[in-house]
Amino acid sequence: MTTTSGVDRTLGSRSASATLWGGVNMALGRIVQFATTIIVARLIAPEHFGALAVAIVVQSVATNMAELGATAALARGNGDPDRIAPTVFSISLGTSLVMTAGAVAFAPALASAFDDPAATPVIQVLALTILLQGVGAVPSTMVWREFLQKPRVVVDVGGVVVVLALVVPMALDGWGAMALAWSRVGGQLFAMVGYWIITPRRYAPGFDRSVAVEVLRLGMPLAMANLVVFVTLNVDYLLIGRMMDPAALGLYLLAFNLAGLPSSVITAVIRATAVPTFGRLFAEGTLGELAGRFVAGVSYCAFPISAMIIALADPLVVTAYGQVWAPAGVALGTLGVFGAARILVELFADLSVGAGRTVWLFWVQVAWLVALAPALYFGIQWWGIAGAGVAHAVVACLIVIPLYLAILTSVLGVRVGVLLRGSVGPLLAALVAGVAARLATFSMTEPLMALVLGSFLGVAVYALLTFRQGKHLVLTVRSLLRRSQPLPVSTHGTEGKP
């Protein structure tokens, strides 16, 4: 009989190994993606990025509703995939077809709502990625469920390379925003085929009514929460598009993506293993006692990056994208605060999913949207694109994070102090490091030199202030990676619990 501690150790080993490969995956992918953005930003005007922003809003909402959250039941790792996967495939395929058709048909109206008619064909082309993601939903979830991050590196990085290979010649040929859209379709097609190749088991569509009820009971609140959160994270595009102009929207899109780079990288690395790991730990009854360690580790890695983005916003934008994009720096500085908060928000959301509390997750997203919409309106009216960043930061820090903490302390049976204790040191050290970087580069006129000097100084200050915590984190990860016992995955007695 396998003991609980044995399960935790072997699960930790497998999760840590997958997280390491997930980190390699994201590092390579983001490097190529960042290089692509730099190249394209020097070939395409800001207003073309504005059209892409409109299309991404539509695509994001449709994609996250397309499979009705059904893949969450497959991802959690405590159900029989042979029983669940065919029904999940049918749900994903059917809903993605409907969403794709709807996006194409209503593209003119959606573009008009953003006051950017030029976005219509971009929305229609980008809608093809919704269908492709629906076809690949089960294979990609199986790769996720089984911690197969090592082969996933080839697929994900290959997809980004395909985007780069397509977008540059198209942009040089004068395709504008359509170059951005078609290149994303090409990258998604490559990823979909790649997931089908590397998935450990392949399934054909099927349907079991009892399974559908089970997976949708878990998945529908998650899908609704995803819908609300994507509206929440994109309502700023709608308001800026209506209250300002396409060029301002393009500047804001670039700043938002750059500010969100740490959160997107770190949360993508975490999500390579988070939901399967948290689901199994919750089933074993150990998630509560370990949650604070996850929060501490994520905070240690995330906070200094966001601090450097805030402190060095202006030289970072000009060095990366050129002087024409310099006005985006004022938005980047305020959005950097939100980027740091969002990392914790995403981790708390994954903990909620792992604990199976998707209904509460939905209501948090509703509260977030209700608070954010008026804050964005007044922020943009008073301070332009910088005001949007202020609104995001205030609502995330004062409303969203406290709500998640209230839920998690109840569900996991731990105190707030236990969850956040390990993040206080990294937060204070990151603040000091950011101030040091800002003061050292404030009067420098050469953006590249300011960026290099500020980054080096800030990282050095942070490393000195958090040396003991960083050393402990490294030792913990090494200890987990040395454990190589096979992970027991139980499928007996869980058929009724997706």
Phi, psi and omega per residue, in radians:
M1 nan 2.323 -3.116
T2 -1.477 2.265 -3.141
T3 -1.383 2.797 3.104
T4 -1.058 -0.739 -3.138
S5 -1.114 -0.625 3.087
G6 -1.122 -0.709 3.099
V7 -1.099 -0.753 -3.125
D8 -1.085 -0.737 -3.099
R9 -1.155 -0.824 -3.103
T10 -1.225 -0.605 3.059
L11 -1.125 -0.725 3.106
G12 -1.086 -0.725 3.118
S13 -1.062 -0.856 -3.103
R14 -1.177 -0.690 3.126
S15 -1.148 -0.750 -3.138
A16 -1.127 -0.718 3.108
S17 -1.095 -0.765 3.127
A18 -1.157 -0.649 3.116
T19 -1.134 -0.671 3.096
L20 -1.054 -0.829 3.113
W21 -1.184 -0.568 3.045
G22 -1.098 -0.655 3.086
G23 -1.138 -0.731 3.065
V24 -1.057 -0.771 3.134
N25 -1.007 -0.909 -3.088
M26 -1.168 -0.656 3.131
A27 -1.075 -0.856 3.131
L28 -1.123 -0.798 -3.112
G29 -1.089 -0.762 -3.108
R30 -1.236 -0.574 3.076
I31 -1.073 -0.826 3.129
V32 -1.156 -0.722 -3.141
Q33 -1.136 -0.724 3.117
F34 -1.111 -0.739 3.096
A35 -1.100 -0.666 3.106
T36 -1.090 -0.786 -3.139
T37 -1.088 -0.722 3.119
I38 -1.063 -0.800 -3.127
I39 -1.107 -0.844 -3.074
V40 -1.181 -0.642 3.138
A41 -1.072 -0.449 3.116
R42 -1.557 -0.077 3.133
L43 -1.948 -0.386 -3.022
I44 -2.146 2.462 -3.109
A45 -1.273 2.744 -3.132
P46 -0.978 -0.615 -3.113
E47 -1.131 -0.464 3.071
H48 -1.220 -0.606 3.034
F49 -1.154 -0.542 3.070
G50 -1.096 -0.743 3.094
A51 -1.109 -0.691 3.100
L52 -1.123 -0.671 3.135
A53 -1.035 -0.737 3.117
V54 -1.071 -0.798 -3.119
A55 -1.135 -0.658 -3.136
I56 -1.154 -0.638 3.087
V57 -1.001 -0.880 -3.115
V58 -1.098 -0.808 -3.122
Q59 -1.085 -0.747 -3.079
S60 -1.125 -0.789 -3.137
V61 -1.097 -0.823 -3.104
A62 -1.139 -0.737 -3.109
T63 -1.089 -0.738 -3.078
N64 -1.383 -0.166 2.997
M65 -1.738 -0.223 -2.913
A66 -1.106 -0.597 -3.116
E67 -1.919 0.240 3.023
L68 0.953 0.474 3.116
G69 1.275 0.158 -3.045
A70 -1.120 -0.543 -3.099
T71 -1.179 -0.299 3.117
A72 -1.067 -0.664 3.125
A73 -1.129 -0.622 3.122
L74 -1.302 -0.601 -3.049
A75 -1.317 -0.505 -2.997
R76 -1.121 -0.384 2.991
G77 1.499 0.061 -3.130
N78 -2.020 0.432 3.066
G79 -2.298 2.871 -3.119
D80 -1.409 1.973 -3.095
P81 -1.107 -0.571 3.135
D82 -1.086 -0.538 3.133
R83 -1.455 -0.636 -2.989
I84 -1.536 -0.730 -2.895
A85 -1.033 -0.779 -3.122
P86 -1.028 -0.709 3.118
T87 -1.188 -0.721 3.083
V88 -1.047 -0.717 3.123
F89 -1.043 -0.817 -3.124
S90 -1.092 -0.760 3.120
I91 -1.083 -0.809 -3.117
S92 -1.102 -0.778 -3.102
L93 -1.157 -0.805 -3.106
G94 -1.127 -0.812 -3.101
T95 -1.235 -0.583 3.115
S96 -1.186 -0.609 3.055
L97 -1.086 -0.785 3.138
V98 -1.109 -0.773 -3.114
M99 -1.144 -0.692 3.116
T100 -1.105 -0.818 3.135
A101 -1.087 -0.706 3.132
G102 -1.137 -0.727 3.127
A103 -1.101 -0.704 3.130
V104 -1.163 -0.791 -3.069
A105 -1.189 -0.680 -3.050
F106 -1.718 0.194 -3.122
A107 -0.971 -0.796 3.137
P108 -1.030 -0.754 -3.128
A109 -1.172 -0.699 3.133
L110 -1.137 -0.735 3.112
A111 -1.132 -0.664 3.117
S112 -1.130 -0.612 3.130
A113 -1.096 -0.524 3.087
F114 -1.583 0.057 -3.132
D115 1.039 0.676 -3.135
D116 -2.500 1.364 -3.110
P117 -0.998 -0.461 -3.133
A118 -1.131 -0.255 -3.127
A119 -1.395 -0.166 -3.061
T120 -0.967 -0.996 -3.132
P121 -1.141 -0.494 3.120
V122 -1.170 -0.741 3.080
I123 -1.055 -0.767 -3.088
Q124 -1.131 -0.692 3.124
V125 -1.229 -0.798 -3.093
L126 -1.155 -0.374 3.107
A127 -1.082 -0.412 3.121
L128 -1.096 -0.487 3.130
T129 -1.182 -0.441 3.107
I130 -1.116 -0.807 3.123
L131 -1.116 -0.737 -3.137
L132 -1.107 -0.676 3.108
Q133 -1.195 -0.583 3.075
G134 -1.140 -0.707 3.113
V135 -1.140 -0.628 -3.095
G136 -1.670 0.153 -3.035
A137 -1.097 -0.829 -3.108
V138 -1.214 -0.835 3.094
P139 -1.003 -0.764 -3.126
S140 -1.159 -0.603 3.111
T141 -1.226 -0.642 3.085
M142 -1.132 -0.678 3.060
V143 -1.074 -0.731 3.120
W144 -1.135 -0.854 -3.084
R145 -1.033 -0.714 -3.055
E146 -1.613 0.208 3.067
F147 1.042 0.643 -3.092
L148 -1.578 1.018 -3.085
Q149 -1.315 -0.432 -3.122
K150 -1.130 -0.922 3.077
P151 -1.209 -0.410 3.141
R152 -1.154 -0.457 3.107
V153 -0.954 -0.803 -3.103
V154 -1.083 -0.746 -3.100
V155 -1.172 -0.888 -3.048
D156 -1.193 -0.772 3.116
V157 -1.173 -0.661 3.087
G158 -1.061 -0.678 3.104
G159 -1.096 -0.709 3.123
V160 -1.178 -0.679 3.102
V161 -1.102 -0.690 3.088
V162 -1.061 -0.746 3.092
V163 -1.015 -0.804 3.137
L164 -1.096 -0.757 -3.106
A165 -1.129 -0.492 -3.126
L166 -1.558 -0.715 -2.963
V167 -1.257 -0.618 -3.071
V168 -1.133 -0.932 3.116
P169 -1.102 -0.603 3.103
M170 -1.143 -0.749 3.122
A171 -1.139 -0.716 3.098
L172 -1.112 -0.501 -3.138
D173 -1.486 0.012 3.051
G174 1.554 0.427 -3.121
W175 -1.341 -0.293 3.121
G176 1.082 -2.322 -3.098
A177 -1.122 -0.461 3.134
M178 -1.161 -0.496 3.060
A179 -1.089 -0.712 3.115
L180 -1.151 -0.685 -3.100
A181 -1.238 -0.902 -3.091
W182 -1.132 -0.607 3.119
S183 -1.139 -0.623 3.098
R184 -1.195 -0.627 3.069
V185 -1.096 -0.766 3.115
G186 -1.074 -0.749 3.116
G187 -1.132 -0.684 3.122
Q188 -1.183 -0.656 3.093
L189 -1.089 -0.769 3.100
F190 -1.054 -0.788 -3.116
A191 -1.118 -0.723 -3.128
M192 -1.066 -0.801 3.115
V193 -1.124 -0.716 -3.132
G194 -1.083 -0.734 3.118
Y195 -1.129 -0.647 3.095
W196 -1.122 -0.568 -3.132
I197 -1.291 -0.727 -3.009
I198 -1.620 -0.156 -3.107
T199 -1.064 2.442 -3.093
P200 -1.195 -0.517 3.115
R201 -2.472 2.432 -3.132
R202 -1.894 2.464 -3.091
Y203 -2.242 2.542 3.017
A204 -1.637 2.781 3.091
P205 -1.068 2.537 3.081
G206 -2.762 3.121 -3.135
F207 -2.666 2.218 3.041
D208 -2.229 2.039 -3.024
R209 -1.038 -0.736 -3.127
S210 -1.126 -0.662 3.084
V211 -1.162 -0.732 3.134
A212 -1.025 -0.725 3.116
V213 -1.101 -0.757 -3.114
E214 -1.114 -0.866 -3.051
V215 -1.237 -0.584 3.138
L216 -1.318 -0.477 3.060
R217 -1.084 -0.673 3.055
L218 -1.415 -0.704 -2.959
G219 -1.409 -0.602 -3.067
M220 -1.071 -0.799 3.063
P221 -1.050 -0.631 3.113
L222 -1.172 -0.724 3.114
A223 -1.106 -0.742 3.108
M224 -1.137 -0.675 3.089
A225 -1.112 -0.716 3.104
N226 -1.098 -0.705 3.115
L227 -1.065 -0.815 -3.118
V228 -1.132 -0.726 -3.096
V229 -1.186 -0.602 3.112
F230 -1.292 -0.572 2.985
V231 -1.118 -0.730 3.141
T232 -1.045 -0.775 -3.079
L233 -1.433 -0.043 3.140
N234 -2.178 -0.046 3.102
V235 -1.137 -0.436 3.078
D236 -1.114 -0.666 3.089
Y237 -1.084 -0.751 3.138
L238 -1.066 -0.823 -3.100
L239 -1.200 -0.732 3.113
I240 -1.134 -0.716 3.099
G241 -1.064 -0.657 -3.131
R242 -1.415 -0.640 -3.018
M243 -1.611 -0.346 -3.111
M244 -2.146 -2.071 -3.102
D245 -2.665 2.918 -3.113
P246 -1.010 -0.615 3.133
A247 -1.126 -0.754 3.100
A248 -1.106 -0.654 3.113
L249 -1.141 -0.676 3.082
G250 -1.112 -0.745 3.089
L251 -1.077 -0.734 -3.119
Y252 -1.182 -0.684 3.116
L253 -1.031 -0.803 3.139
L254 -1.097 -0.779 -3.136
A255 -1.127 -0.730 -3.123
F256 -1.113 -0.766 3.141
N257 -1.147 -0.676 3.140
L258 -1.218 -0.727 3.109
A259 -1.146 -0.567 -3.127
G260 -1.504 0.024 -3.117
L261 -1.024 -0.825 3.107
P262 -1.050 -0.775 -3.113
S263 -1.168 -0.675 -3.132
S264 -1.171 -0.697 3.128
V265 -1.192 -0.912 -3.049
I266 -1.160 -0.759 -3.141
T267 -1.204 -0.577 3.084
A268 -1.169 -0.670 3.078
V269 -1.111 -0.795 -3.137
I270 -1.092 -0.775 -3.063
R271 -1.256 -0.165 3.008
A272 -1.054 -0.466 -3.095
T273 -2.377 -0.141 -2.908
A274 -1.068 -1.020 -3.032
V275 -1.110 -0.803 3.057
P276 -1.051 -0.710 -3.137
T277 -1.185 -0.857 -3.112
F278 -1.117 -0.661 3.118
G279 -1.074 -0.751 3.139
R280 -1.240 -0.706 3.107
L281 -1.123 -0.669 3.116
F282 -1.137 -0.704 3.106
A283 -1.100 -0.577 3.121
E284 -1.466 -0.150 3.109
G285 1.444 0.298 -3.083
T286 -1.982 0.026 -3.081
L287 -1.120 -0.682 -3.107
G288 -1.053 -0.782 -3.093
E289 -1.273 -0.348 -3.120
L290 -1.733 -0.251 -3.031
A291 -1.021 -0.713 -3.139
G292 -1.063 -0.559 3.109
R293 -1.203 -0.677 3.089
F294 -1.094 -0.772 -3.139
V295 -1.089 -0.737 -3.136
A296 -1.115 -0.784 -3.129
G297 -1.115 -0.746 3.131
V298 -1.155 -0.736 3.130
S299 -1.079 -0.724 -3.118
Y300 -1.052 -0.691 -3.107
C301 -1.411 -0.580 -2.963
A302 -1.506 -0.771 -2.981
F303 -1.051 -0.754 -3.123
P304 -1.145 -0.586 3.129
I305 -1.132 -0.819 3.115
S306 -1.098 -0.650 3.125
A307 -1.093 -0.698 3.122
M308 -1.196 -0.635 3.102
I309 -1.107 -0.750 3.136
I310 -1.143 -0.824 -3.058
A311 -1.196 -0.573 -3.021
L312 -2.025 0.545 -3.046
A313 -1.004 -0.886 -3.061
D314 -1.125 -0.932 3.125
P315 -1.118 -0.514 3.126
L316 -1.141 -0.806 -3.133
V317 -1.124 -0.841 -3.080
V318 -1.159 -0.726 3.132
T319 -1.119 -0.741 -3.056
A320 -1.346 -0.777 -2.920
Y321 -2.014 -0.217 3.139
G322 1.819 2.861 -3.038
Q323 -1.109 -0.513 -3.108
V324 -1.089 -0.401 -3.134
W325 -1.688 0.124 -3.079
A326 -0.956 -0.641 3.129
P327 -1.057 -0.291 3.113
A328 -1.245 -0.287 -3.088
G329 -1.091 -0.630 -3.107
V330 -1.170 -0.601 3.074
A331 -1.306 -0.637 -3.125
L332 -1.068 -0.682 -3.132
G333 -1.053 -0.745 -3.128
T334 -1.383 -0.590 3.134
L335 -1.214 -0.394 3.122
G336 -1.061 -0.618 3.094
V337 -1.110 -0.773 3.106
F338 -1.117 -0.627 3.117
G339 -1.028 -0.723 3.121
A340 -1.182 -0.765 3.134
A341 -1.123 -0.634 -3.083
R342 -1.140 -0.526 3.116
I343 -1.079 -0.788 3.097
L344 -1.165 -0.696 3.132
V345 -1.031 -0.776 -3.118
E346 -1.150 -0.685 3.102
L347 -1.124 -0.770 3.120
F348 -1.084 -0.649 3.103
A349 -1.120 -0.734 3.120
D350 -1.139 -0.659 3.069
L351 -1.095 -0.678 3.113
S352 -1.141 -0.736 3.117
V353 -1.148 -0.768 3.118
G354 -1.038 -0.575 3.099
A355 -1.474 -0.014 3.101
G356 1.340 0.310 -3.091
R357 -1.751 1.094 -3.076
T358 -1.364 -0.414 3.114
V359 -1.161 -0.800 3.095
W360 -1.091 -0.622 3.105
L361 -1.027 -0.740 3.128
F362 -1.044 -0.787 -3.074
W363 -1.225 -0.514 3.036
V364 -1.113 -0.742 3.142
Q365 -1.136 -0.637 3.098
V366 -1.098 -0.803 3.122
A367 -1.078 -0.668 3.111
W368 -1.042 -0.858 -3.115
L369 -1.127 -0.750 -3.120
V370 -1.071 -0.682 -3.140
A371 -1.346 -0.606 -3.006
L372 -1.320 -0.682 -3.032
A373 -0.964 -0.928 3.109
P374 -1.171 -0.593 3.116
A375 -1.098 -0.714 3.092
L376 -1.127 -0.748 -3.099
Y377 -1.020 -0.873 -3.107
F378 -1.265 -0.615 3.111
G379 -1.094 -0.779 3.129
I380 -1.179 -0.690 3.141
Q381 -1.100 -0.649 -3.087
W382 -1.515 -0.723 -2.983
W383 -2.230 0.210 3.098
G384 1.199 -2.504 -3.075
I385 -1.177 -0.453 3.064
A386 -1.161 -0.592 3.138
G387 -1.139 -0.513 3.082
A388 -1.119 -0.700 3.106
G389 -1.151 -0.687 3.098
V390 -1.073 -0.774 -3.135
A391 -1.078 -0.799 3.114
H392 -1.011 -0.814 -3.072
A393 -1.136 -0.786 -3.095
V394 -1.103 -0.828 -3.093
V395 -1.165 -0.735 -3.128
A396 -1.110 -0.766 -3.062
C397 -1.331 -0.653 -3.012
L398 -1.681 -0.296 -3.085
I399 -2.136 -0.941 -2.980
V400 -1.222 -0.885 -3.125
I401 -1.064 -0.793 3.079
P402 -1.039 -0.644 3.118
L403 -1.130 -0.783 3.106
Y404 -1.070 -0.715 3.141
L405 -1.100 -0.675 3.112
A406 -1.096 -0.712 -3.138
I407 -1.192 -0.845 -3.040
L408 -1.184 -0.635 3.111
T409 -1.121 -0.575 3.112
S410 -1.319 -0.815 -3.059
V411 -1.219 -0.754 -3.049
L412 -1.592 -0.202 3.112
G413 1.243 0.612 3.116
V414 -2.196 2.784 3.119
R415 -1.476 2.748 3.117
V416 -1.022 -0.717 -3.124
G417 -1.063 -0.611 3.115
V418 -1.196 -0.691 3.141
L419 -1.173 -0.693 -2.985
L420 -1.777 -0.127 -3.026
R421 -0.971 -0.737 -3.091
G422 -1.326 -0.142 -3.126
S423 -1.696 -0.197 -3.094
V424 -1.167 -0.818 3.137
G425 -1.035 -0.891 3.092
P426 -1.031 -0.629 3.131
L427 -1.126 -0.845 -3.133
L428 -1.141 -0.720 3.130
A429 -1.135 -0.667 3.122
A430 -1.159 -0.660 3.088
L431 -1.080 -0.803 3.123
V432 -1.102 -0.758 -3.141
A433 -1.108 -0.709 3.118
G434 -1.132 -0.755 3.105
V435 -1.094 -0.740 3.128
A436 -1.077 -0.756 3.135
A437 -1.136 -0.704 -3.135
R438 -1.160 -0.800 -3.121
L439 -1.132 -0.637 -3.095
A440 -1.226 -0.445 -3.035
T441 -2.004 0.076 -3.013
F442 -1.005 -0.718 -3.054
S443 -1.693 0.085 -3.116
M444 -1.383 2.399 -3.100
T445 -1.773 -0.232 3.122
E446 -1.650 1.916 -3.029
P447 -1.015 -0.751 -3.089
L448 -1.123 -0.781 3.127
M449 -1.113 -0.704 3.115
A450 -1.098 -0.712 -3.131
L451 -1.145 -0.786 -3.110
V452 -1.170 -0.866 -3.112
L453 -1.106 -0.815 -3.116
G454 -1.089 -0.744 -3.141
S455 -1.114 -0.805 -3.125
F456 -1.077 -0.809 -3.119
L457 -1.139 -0.793 -3.112
G458 -1.084 -0.784 3.136
V459 -1.118 -0.713 3.141
A460 -1.102 -0.781 3.125
V461 -1.081 -0.776 -3.125
Y462 -1.118 -0.756 -3.128
A463 -1.087 -0.687 3.128
L464 -1.177 -0.717 -3.085
L465 -1.273 -0.422 -3.081
T466 -2.083 0.485 -3.030
F467 -1.019 -0.814 -3.080
R468 -1.134 -0.753 3.136
Q469 -1.160 -0.694 3.116
G470 -1.122 -0.712 3.119
K471 -1.110 -0.729 3.129
H472 -1.121 -0.696 3.133
L473 -1.106 -0.758 3.121
V474 -1.092 -0.754 3.140
L475 -1.128 -0.652 3.124
T476 -1.124 -0.809 -3.141
V477 -1.101 -0.753 3.116
R478 -1.061 -0.708 3.139
S479 -1.099 -0.726 3.128
L480 -1.154 -0.704 -3.093
L481 -1.205 -0.409 3.131
R482 -1.324 -0.324 -3.101
R483 -1.492 2.057 -3.006
S484 -2.171 0.353 3.088
Q485 -1.156 2.592 3.119
P486 -1.155 2.506 -3.113
L487 -1.498 2.087 3.090
P488 -1.278 2.150 3.128
V489 -1.964 1.910 -3.093
S490 -1.521 2.279 3.033
T491 -2.067 -0.019 -3.116
H492 -1.542 2.368 3.097
G493 1.397 0.119 -3.124
T494 -2.079 0.148 -3.046
E495 -1.062 -0.507 -3.129
G496 -1.565 0.071 -3.111
K497 -2.205 1.688 -3.125
P498 -1.213 nan nan
